[in-house]
Amino acid sequence: MKQIRKSIVLIILLFTFTPNIQAQFWKKLKKKAENTIVKKAEKEIDKKINKKKENNDKKIVEGNNKKTPKNDSIKIWRNFKFIPGEKVIFFDNLKYEEVGEFPSKWDLFEGGSEIALFNNQKVIIPTTKYTNAISPLFKKDNYLGNEFTIEFDIYIDDINNINDWLDFKIFFTGTIKKYKSLGYGGDITITHRKNKVEGNIYTKDQRFYLENINFGSKKSWHHISISYYKKKLKIYHNEKRIGNIPNFPTDIKGFTIVLETPKSFDNRKLVTGIKNIRIAHGGGQMYKRIMSEGKYVTNGILFNSGKAKIKLQSMGIINKITTVLKENPDWKMKIIGYTDSDGSANDNLKLSKKRADAVKQAIILQGISETRLTTIGKGENEPLNTNSTPEEKANNRRVAFIKI
């Protein structure tokens, strides 16, 4: 009521003023109203701007979160130094195997094994509780030589109790007779317990302990890499080296892997299996090859089938080539991608270029200037063989580093 009275009094007084005073009053009132409208509009604009900024910030954060695992994984594998051999002599991705049957490219020494479909992937699984020993089929025992690498993926189930474990063993003896004579210790024994990897390397007179590491995620696939170069034996579990023997005296003949069904303390049904088995001659000669031949050709940079995404186990080669380029800052490299003959020639040409570009980007991420690297894709051109076997195709899927 008081406010209404003040307004009435103000209006009465206004009409008693001169026209000039009245004009000034209405002018001030109009300006005040305009200022109020402008301030209100500015507040609304500020709200919209802040809202948009919040949304953008959210997108950036979410985007970073999505990319972090990939970047972190690459960063973790930057210390990986395993270099796979250059000539593949055995490659089994189980692509043409029949589920429920014994794997056709292997021999059975003891127990049992078969092809199973696991998460829509074909894998080799053990079929008995304890010793299941298998070896690649070769016409002779001494197929490994004195420079070779062995790689495979193994599935580690939900081993979450201190009394749960998964063992697998590797023999280099080559024949069932010599395998039996060593007992079941294995030349290499690797054990997974709860979240740790432990194990031993055995020789005739000594036992060497593997480095005890945390193996990371459970219910997932893990990569095992073994290199042997003139008595030097190294073993990697994912990106970490767990064994390094400078003089391994065992007489190398062949490769036998012994799988066991995982043991569960509370009788849970645990599973394991292996896949993507690759054996190759050579390895560890990158710098020497570049110096003597001006190039280094490798089929050890692996990609998802039909894709240009580099698999993390390929980081050993990328890390090494990066080191070579850092040690020789005046060098430039041409990166050439090749594919096998599966698919159309045009698609393979495009894919090989994309893969060469992916390798280039992986090297750039490690600090090498883009100006030092060029890429070419040659698809299925210039094959090394007839592309008639999995091993031949694996050798043709290669990347060449040419010093220019």
Buried (B, 14 or more C-beta within 10 A) or exposed (E): EEEEEEEEEEEEEEEEEEEEEEEEBEEEEEEEEEEEEEEEEEEEEEEEEEEEEEEEEEEEEEEEEEEEEEEEEBEBBEEBBBBBBBBBBBBBBBEEBEEEEBBEBBBBBBBBBBBBEBEEBBBBBBBEEBBBBBBBEBEEBEBBEEBBBBBBBBBBBBBBBEEBBBBBBBBBBBBBEBBBEBEBEBBBBBBBBBBBBBBBBBBEEEEBEBBEBEBBEBEEBBBBBBBBBEEBBBBBBBBBBBBBBEEBEBEBBBBBBBBBBBBBEEEBEBBBBBBBBBBBBBBBBBBEBBEEEEBBBBBBBBBEEEEBEBBBBBBBBBBBBBBBBEEBEEBBBBBBBBBBBBEEEEBBBBBBBBBBBBBBBBBBBBEBEEEBBBBBBBBBEEBEEEBEEBBBBBBBBBBBBBBE
